[in-house]
Amino acid sequence: MDIRIGHGYDVHALAEGLRLVLCGVEIEHTKGCVAHSDGDVAIHAICDSLLGALALGDIGKLFPDSDARYKGIDSRLLLKEVVKVVADNGYSISNIDCTIAMQRPKLRPHIDTMRERLSEVVGIGVERISVKATTTEHLGFEGREEGVSATAVTLLIK
């Protein structure tokens, strides 16, 4: 059995009047992510963790922000492509663990829906997907509500 662990990290600035999309769920908020795609920082971190586990670089290598095809794209489509890369390399996803850091809004009411959306895209049971949210106690760019970050760890099995 070949086991691979991947880690991903992503950050996006927040700005007034933009959509906030996390794990494929649009969340009502006054600010959203500044990005070339839909700015789903959590999915981007998950993509990076999957690609990292295979030593294939990061999301920017596969989907460069200089490519107009990805302007405003739903990040779930990017994740679906990365899942295909995982399968094409002979691996399956055992589990995903993702943490989102932002001061506001409270994400707890959305966590179950986020896990379900990820499960639909990735094709593993929701019981194998963890999404957690944390504040930074008003410290750093997340605490000042200037941005949002996400980390993800994944386990792949061949």
C-alpha positions as CSV (number, residue, x, y, z in Angstrom):
1,M,0.0,0.0,0.0
2,D,1.3,3.4,-1.0
3,I,0.1,6.3,1.3
4,R,0.7,9.9,0.5
5,I,-0.1,12.9,2.7
6,G,-0.5,16.4,1.3
7,H,-0.8,19.8,2.9
8,G,-2.2,22.9,1.3
9,Y,-2.5,26.6,2.2
10,D,-4.2,29.5,0.5
11,V,-5.0,33.1,1.3
12,H,-7.3,35.7,-0.4
13,A,-7.8,39.3,0.4
14,L,-11.4,40.4,1.3
15,A,-13.1,43.4,-0.3
16,E,-16.5,45.0,0.0
17,G,-19.2,43.9,-2.4
18,L,-17.7,40.6,-3.6
19,R,-19.1,37.1,-3.2
20,L,-17.9,35.0,-0.3
21,V,-17.7,31.3,-1.4
22,L,-16.2,28.7,0.8
23,C,-16.2,24.9,0.1
24,G,-18.6,25.6,-2.8
25,V,-21.2,27.4,-0.5
26,E,-22.0,31.0,-1.0
27,I,-22.2,32.8,2.3
28,E,-23.9,36.0,2.9
29,H,-21.4,38.7,4.0
30,T,-20.5,42.2,3.2
31,K,-17.1,41.1,1.9
32,G,-15.9,38.5,-0.5
33,C,-12.6,37.2,-1.8
34,V,-10.5,39.1,-4.3
35,A,-9.4,36.5,-6.9
36,H,-9.2,35.5,-10.5
37,S,-11.6,32.6,-9.9
38,D,-14.5,32.6,-7.5
39,G,-11.9,32.9,-4.7
40,D,-12.9,29.7,-2.8
41,V,-9.8,29.7,-0.5
42,A,-10.8,26.4,1.1
43,I,-11.1,24.5,-2.1
44,H,-7.9,26.1,-3.3
45,A,-6.1,24.8,-0.2
46,I,-7.6,21.3,-0.7
47,C,-6.5,21.3,-4.4
48,D,-3.0,22.2,-3.2
49,S,-3.0,19.4,-0.6
50,L,-4.0,16.8,-3.2
51,L,-1.5,18.0,-5.8
52,G,1.2,18.3,-3.1
53,A,0.6,14.7,-2.0
54,L,1.5,13.7,-5.6
55,A,4.4,16.1,-5.8
56,L,2.7,17.8,-8.8
57,G,3.1,21.4,-7.7
58,D,0.2,23.7,-6.8
59,I,-3.1,24.9,-8.1
60,G,-1.5,27.9,-9.9
61,K,0.6,25.5,-12.0
62,L,-2.4,23.6,-13.2
63,F,-4.8,26.6,-13.5
64,P,-2.8,29.8,-13.9
65,D,-4.5,33.0,-13.1
66,S,-3.0,34.4,-16.4
67,D,-5.4,32.1,-18.3
68,A,-8.7,33.8,-19.1
69,R,-10.5,30.4,-19.1
70,Y,-10.4,30.5,-15.3
71,K,-11.7,34.0,-14.8
72,G,-14.6,33.7,-12.3
73,I,-14.7,29.9,-12.5
74,D,-16.4,27.9,-9.9
75,S,-13.6,26.3,-7.9
76,R,-15.6,23.1,-7.6
77,L,-14.8,22.6,-11.3
78,L,-11.1,23.0,-10.5
79,L,-11.3,20.5,-7.6
80,K,-13.1,18.0,-9.9
81,E,-10.2,18.2,-12.3
82,V,-7.7,17.7,-9.5
83,V,-9.6,14.7,-8.2
84,K,-9.3,13.3,-11.8
85,V,-5.6,13.9,-11.7
86,V,-5.5,11.9,-8.4
87,A,-7.4,9.0,-9.9
88,D,-5.3,9.1,-13.1
89,N,-2.2,8.7,-10.9
90,G,-3.8,5.5,-9.4
91,Y,-4.7,7.0,-6.0
92,S,-7.9,7.4,-4.1
93,I,-8.7,10.0,-1.5
94,S,-9.0,8.6,2.0
95,N,-9.9,11.8,3.9
96,I,-9.7,15.6,3.8
97,D,-9.3,17.9,6.8
98,C,-9.6,21.7,6.1
99,T,-9.5,24.7,8.5
100,I,-10.7,28.1,7.5
101,A,-9.5,31.2,9.4
102,M,-11.5,34.4,9.3
103,Q,-13.0,36.7,11.9
104,R,-16.4,37.1,10.5
105,P,-19.0,35.8,9.6
106,K,-19.5,32.8,11.8
107,L,-19.1,29.8,9.7
108,R,-20.5,27.1,12.0
109,P,-24.0,27.3,10.5
110,H,-22.6,26.4,7.1
111,I,-20.1,23.6,8.0
112,D,-22.4,20.7,7.3
113,T,-23.4,22.1,3.9
114,M,-19.7,22.7,3.1
115,R,-18.9,19.1,3.9
116,E,-21.8,17.8,1.8
117,R,-20.7,20.0,-1.2
118,L,-17.2,18.7,-1.0
119,S,-18.4,15.1,-0.7
120,E,-20.4,15.6,-3.9
121,V,-17.4,16.9,-5.8
122,V,-14.7,14.6,-4.4
123,G,-16.8,11.4,-4.4
124,I,-16.0,10.3,-0.8
125,G,-18.4,10.1,2.1
126,V,-19.1,13.1,4.2
127,E,-17.8,11.3,7.2
128,R,-14.3,11.4,5.6
129,I,-14.4,15.2,5.2
130,S,-13.7,17.6,8.1
131,V,-14.2,21.4,7.7
132,K,-13.4,23.5,10.7
133,A,-13.5,27.3,11.2
134,T,-11.6,29.5,13.5
135,T,-11.1,33.1,14.3
136,T,-7.7,34.6,15.0
137,E,-8.9,36.5,18.1
138,H,-8.7,39.8,16.1
139,L,-5.0,39.2,15.4
140,G,-3.4,39.4,11.9
141,F,-5.0,40.0,8.5
142,E,-7.8,37.5,9.3
143,G,-8.5,39.2,12.6
144,R,-8.6,42.6,11.0
145,E,-11.0,41.2,8.4
146,E,-8.6,42.0,5.6
147,G,-8.4,38.5,4.3
148,V,-9.2,34.8,4.8
149,S,-6.9,31.8,4.9
150,A,-7.4,28.1,4.7
151,T,-5.2,25.0,5.3
152,A,-5.9,21.5,4.2
153,V,-4.4,18.1,4.8
154,T,-5.3,15.1,2.7
155,L,-4.5,11.4,2.7
156,L,-4.2,9.5,-0.5
157,I,-4.0,5.7,-0.8
158,K,-2.9,3.5,-3.7
